[in-house]
Every structure is written in C-alpha cells, then in structure tokens.
Amino acid sequence: MAVLTKHSILERIGRGDLSFVPEIDAFQLQPHAIDLRLGYRFLLPRNWTLDNDGRKAITVSIDTLRTNPDQFDEIILKPGQFFELLPNEFIIATSLECIDIKALDLMGILFPRTSTNRRGIDLSLSGIIDAGYKGHLIFPMKNEAGNQVIRVYPGERICQVLFETLDQSLTTEEAMLHGASPAKYTDKPEVAYQLDKKEEHDFLLSGNLEDLKNNFPITKK
C-alpha cells in the first residue's frame, strides 16, 4: 500500500476516481492529505425523555446494541451560524464534503488535525473510508478543554484524510460487502447514523457466539 501525494490525489480527481461535493479548495490540499471542512449537521445524544410523569433524565447505561438513532436530536445550522460545544459535551458532527471513492483500488484513513486537538477538541479519529464509499463522513467530537466552551464554525477545516492504494483492486461486489452484510453507508449520503445488522445483534444479545460463528463462516476462495 502507498499513500497518495497531492499530485496523485489531483490526478485521481481528474480521472473521476475520487470526487468531493463541494469541490475541495486550495486551503484543503496538503502534501499527502486532504483537509475536510466541518458541515452544518450535528447530532446530540438525547439525555432526557418526556412521559406521563414528566420530563425525566435518561440515566440508563449506553447500550451499543440497542441504541436507537431516534435518541439523537438533530441540529442543522444556517450559513453564518456557529456551534458552541459545551464543557465535556459529546456530539456527532458531519463533514461538509460528500466524498465519493469510485476507484476500487483506493481507500481513505481519517485523522484529526493537530490544530483541532490543540483547541481541546477530541475527535477520537482514525477511521477507515472504504473503497466504493459515497457519502458525508461522521465523527465524534468531545470538549476536553476543562470548563471552557469551544465555538466551532461550519466550514472550518476540522480533520484530514489520507488516501492509500490497495495491493489489488476489489470487484464492485467485494467492495459493497462489509463482513457478512452490505455496506451501511454507501450511496446514502444523507444518512449519518446507522446500527450494525440485526442478525449479528441477535446472536450477541443472546450470548450465543458459537452459533454466530457457525452460521456466518468465511467463504474461502
């Protein structure tokens, strides 16, 4: 595998192997990476509910297998508005760019910008962008600047992506199959949160890992 330089990135964009909407600008192009800009959409975990008894705090443990996407409040800002990240607050943010990796011998790796970390924002990033992926990127943000409120602006450069070539190209079918299930986010650029597949969850919730392994063996070719 080899990391693409800016020359190779521009060549891939010119060939249509890789695209961004909106298109990247000169500020975003780095020697061997692309800086991504913060989008307008934010998802805030909902920590309260309203029932017949009144407004109650949600104090149950976070359950990653039963989490419902509806437990997030969505905020979509308008151009010129900012977002204030409260002390110790955890949110999910999205990229301004919709990225489309058409080349099936290409993948991306997402990292925070060091300037973002220095502001006290923890992005907890080192995510993979799969070959064939199309959509906006999502990433967690947490304010770790003590008691300070951190103000962020849609459009500011927030993270960066490195592109690497694979040792061999995948087929379309291979790229669209993640594990035993179809890719969750490909061709759904409007979606910013999805759970893993129910088939796997059912085995995990029952504790029956042996049947999970027996029912979903790797197909060796």
C-alpha positions in Angstrom: 0.0 0.0 0.0 1.2 3.5 -0.8 0.0 6.9 0.5 -1.1 9.3 -2.3 0.7 12.6 -2.6 -1.2 15.7 -3.6 -0.1 15.1 -7.2 -1.7 11.7 -7.2 -4.8 12.9 -5.4 -5.3 15.6 -8.1 -4.7 13.0 -10.8 -7.3 10.7 -9.3 -9.8 13.6 -9.1 -9.1 14.5 -12.7 -9.7 10.9 -13.8 -13.0 10.7 -11.8 -11.7 8.0 -9.4 -12.3 10.4 -6.5 -14.7 13.3 -6.0 -15.8 15.8 -3.4 -19.0 17.8 -3.3 -18.5 20.7 -2.8 -15.1 20.5 -4.5 -12.0 21.0 -2.4 -10.2 24.3 -2.5 -6.5 25.3 -2.3 -6.6 25.6 1.5 -7.6 21.9 1.8 -4.9 20.3 -0.4 -1.9 19.2 1.7 1.3 17.5 0.6 -0.2 14.0 1.1 -3.7 14.5 2.5 -6.9 16.4 2.1 -8.3 18.6 5.0 -12.1 18.2 5.4 -14.4 21.0 6.5 -17.0 20.9 9.3 -20.5 20.5 8.0 -23.8 22.1 9.1 -25.3 19.0 10.6 -24.8 17.9 14.3 -26.4 15.1 16.3 -26.7 15.5 20.0 -27.4 12.4 22.2 -30.7 12.9 24.0 -30.3 12.8 27.7 -33.9 13.3 28.7 -37.4 12.0 27.8 -41.0 13.1 28.4 -43.7 10.7 29.7 -46.8 10.8 31.8 -44.8 11.5 34.9 -43.0 14.5 33.4 -39.6 15.2 32.0 -37.1 12.6 33.1 -33.3 12.3 32.8 -32.1 9.3 30.8 -29.8 7.6 33.2 -29.5 4.1 31.8 -26.2 2.7 30.5 -25.3 3.3 26.9 -26.2 0.1 25.1 -24.5 0.0 21.7 -26.6 -3.0 20.6 -29.9 -1.5 21.4 -29.2 2.2 20.7 -31.9 3.9 18.7 -30.9 6.6 16.2 -34.0 8.5 17.4 -32.2 9.1 20.6 -30.3 11.9 18.9 -31.5 15.4 18.5 -30.5 16.9 15.1 -29.3 20.5 14.6 -28.8 21.9 11.2 -27.2 25.3 11.2 -27.5 28.0 8.6 -24.6 29.7 6.8 -23.0 32.3 9.2 -24.2 30.4 12.4 -21.8 28.8 14.8 -22.0 25.8 17.2 -20.8 26.0 20.8 -19.5 22.8 22.3 -20.3 22.8 26.0 -17.7 21.6 28.6 -17.4 17.8 28.5 -20.1 17.6 25.9 -20.1 14.7 23.4 -21.8 15.1 20.0 -21.6 13.7 16.5 -20.6 16.0 13.7 -20.6 15.6 9.9 -18.3 16.7 7.1 -19.2 19.5 4.7 -18.0 17.4 1.8 -19.8 14.4 0.4 -16.9 12.1 -0.7 -17.2 9.5 -3.5 -14.4 6.9 -3.8 -15.2 5.3 -7.2 -11.9 3.6 -7.7 -11.9 0.2 -6.2 -8.2 0.1 -5.6 -8.4 3.2 -3.3 -9.3 3.7 0.4 -9.0 6.5 2.9 -8.0 6.9 6.5 -9.5 9.7 8.6 -7.4 11.5 11.2 -8.0 14.7 13.4 -6.0 17.8 12.6 -3.4 18.6 15.3 -4.8 22.2 15.4 -8.2 20.7 16.3 -6.7 18.7 19.2 -4.8 21.7 20.5 -8.1 23.6 20.9 -9.2 20.9 23.3 -11.5 19.1 20.9 -11.2 15.3 21.0 -12.2 13.8 17.6 -11.2 10.2 18.6 -10.5 9.5 15.0 -8.6 7.0 12.9 -11.4 5.7 10.8 -11.4 3.8 7.5 -13.2 5.1 4.4 -13.8 2.1 2.3 -13.3 1.6 -1.4 -16.6 2.4 -3.1 -17.8 4.7 -0.3 -20.1 7.6 -1.1 -21.5 10.0 1.5 -20.8 12.6 4.1 -18.4 11.4 6.9 -19.4 11.4 10.5 -17.1 11.8 13.5 -17.5 12.1 17.3 -16.5 15.4 18.9 -15.9 16.0 22.7 -15.0 19.1 24.5 -12.0 18.3 26.7 -10.9 21.9 27.4 -12.0 21.9 31.1 -14.7 24.4 31.9 -14.3 26.3 28.6 -16.9 26.5 25.9 -15.5 25.8 22.4 -17.1 27.6 19.5 -16.8 25.9 16.1 -17.9 27.2 12.7 -19.2 25.1 9.8 -16.7 25.3 7.0 -13.6 25.3 9.2 -11.0 22.6 8.5 -11.6 20.0 11.2 -10.0 16.7 10.1 -7.9 15.2 7.3 -8.0 12.1 5.1 -5.1 10.2 3.7 -5.7 8.1 0.6 -3.9 4.7 0.1 -3.8 2.3 -2.8 -4.7 -1.3 -2.2 -2.4 -4.1 -3.2 -5.1 -5.3 -5.6 -8.4 -3.8 -6.8 -11.7 -5.1 -5.5 -14.7 -6.0 -7.5 -17.9 -4.0 -7.0 -19.5 -6.9 -5.2 -16.5 -7.3 -2.9 -16.4 -3.5 -2.1 -20.2 -3.5 -1.3 -19.9 -6.4 1.1 -18.7 -5.5 4.6 -18.3 -8.6 6.6 -21.5 -10.7 6.1 -23.7 -7.7 5.2 -24.0 -5.0 2.6 -22.2 -1.7 3.4 -24.2 0.5 5.7 -23.5 4.0 4.3 -22.6 3.6 0.6 -24.9 5.6 -1.7 -26.8 7.0 1.3 -25.1 10.4 1.6 -28.0 11.8 3.6 -27.6 9.2 6.4 -25.3 10.0 9.3 -26.0 7.2 11.8 -26.9 3.5 11.3 -26.7 0.5 13.5 -24.9 -2.7 12.6 -27.0 -5.6 11.2 -29.8 -7.1 13.4 -28.7 -10.7 12.5 -25.4 -10.1 14.4 -27.0 -8.2 17.2 -29.5 -11.1 17.9 -26.6 -13.5 18.5 -24.7 -11.1 20.7 -27.7 -10.3 22.8 -28.4 -14.0 23.4 -24.7 -14.7 24.1 -24.7 -17.4 21.5 -21.4 -16.7 19.9 -20.9 -20.3 18.8 -23.9 -20.2 16.6 -22.9 -16.8 15.2 -19.6 -18.4 14.1 -21.3 -21.5 12.7 -23.9 -19.5 10.8 -21.6 -17.0 9.3 -18.3 -18.7 8.3 -15.8 -17.0 6.0 -16.1 -18.1 2.4 -12.6 -19.2 1.3 -11.8 -18.7 -2.3 
